[in-house]
Amino acid sequence: MWDMNDVVDITYVKDYTYHITFDNGLHGDVDFSEYPEKGPVFAPLKEPGFFRKAFIEGGTIAWPNGADIAPESLYEKLLQKEQNRDSVVNQ
């Protein structure tokens, strides 16, 4: 469950992927390839050079055109990946 945690670090990995770190230590790679199709504000993210211009603003990842992703969405994606990893390890 997301507990109002902030993104404190982002590192471009490749393609449409950033490594995201939250203030409580939760971290992992997030694939943003689905976002350019989610509406006009995200359309510029299709261009790789623009996509790489991401920065942290308001505790989340954002881009110069005002596009950002709700931190709770990012947190849930990373939490789900962590839970999936744990399931595989425990099998």
C-alpha atoms as one frame of an Amber mdcrd trajectory, in Angstrom:
protein
   0.000   0.000   0.000   1.237   3.455  -0.891   1.878   5.636   2.137   2.413
   9.077   0.563   5.972   8.192  -0.427   7.948  10.441  -2.768  10.162   9.566
  -5.684  13.682  10.644  -4.691  15.729   9.373  -7.622  15.218   8.511 -11.282
  17.777   7.038 -13.644  17.197   6.488 -17.347  17.757   2.807 -18.180  16.837
   2.323 -21.866  13.968   2.661 -24.323  10.962   3.781 -22.216  12.337   2.615
 -18.879  13.488   4.532 -15.818  14.799   3.121 -12.564  12.664   4.757  -9.845
  13.580   5.008  -6.153  11.133   6.028  -3.433  12.042   7.648  -0.119  11.322
   4.428   1.786  13.806   2.443  -0.316  11.355   0.743  -2.682  12.942   0.829
  -6.127  12.916  -0.822  -9.506  12.561  -0.349 -13.221   9.326   1.072 -14.591
   8.427   0.701 -18.268   6.559   3.799 -19.454   5.940   2.547 -23.016   2.169
   2.482 -22.490   1.932   6.173 -21.552   2.387   7.921 -24.931  -0.955   6.402
 -25.973  -2.802   7.649 -22.865  -3.653  11.108 -24.157  -2.279  14.284 -25.694
  -0.177  15.353 -22.703   1.780  12.091 -22.929   2.161  12.040 -26.752   5.543
  13.893 -26.689   6.982  11.005 -24.668   7.034   8.985 -27.919  10.109  10.967
 -28.944  13.112   9.352 -27.205  14.982  12.621 -26.697  12.001  14.196 -24.966
  11.351  11.078 -22.890  14.898  11.295 -21.495  14.238  14.839 -20.209  12.339
  13.525 -17.179  12.972  15.057 -13.764  11.538  14.843 -10.263   8.823  17.331
  -9.363   6.279  17.145  -6.578   7.556  13.752  -5.462   7.141  12.033  -8.816
   8.561  11.760 -12.321   7.612  14.599 -14.662   8.469  16.006 -18.088   8.925
  19.584 -19.355   5.468  19.722 -20.976   3.695  19.191 -17.624   3.144  15.449
 -17.993   3.645  13.464 -14.820   2.652  10.112 -13.391   0.824   9.812 -10.080
   3.365   8.569  -7.532   0.882   6.052  -6.162   0.662   4.451  -9.633   4.442
   4.100  -9.781   4.549   2.760  -6.238   1.910   0.126  -6.994   3.763  -0.973
 -10.150   6.985  -1.451  -8.180   5.219  -3.146  -5.285   3.552  -5.574  -7.710
   6.910  -6.376  -9.330   8.435  -6.995  -5.895   5.559  -9.286  -4.891   5.860
 -11.195  -8.177   9.619 -11.658  -7.581   8.944 -12.932  -4.063   6.349 -15.404
  -5.412   8.833 -16.842  -7.886  11.562 -17.154  -5.240   9.207 -18.888  -2.801
   8.007 -21.504  -5.294
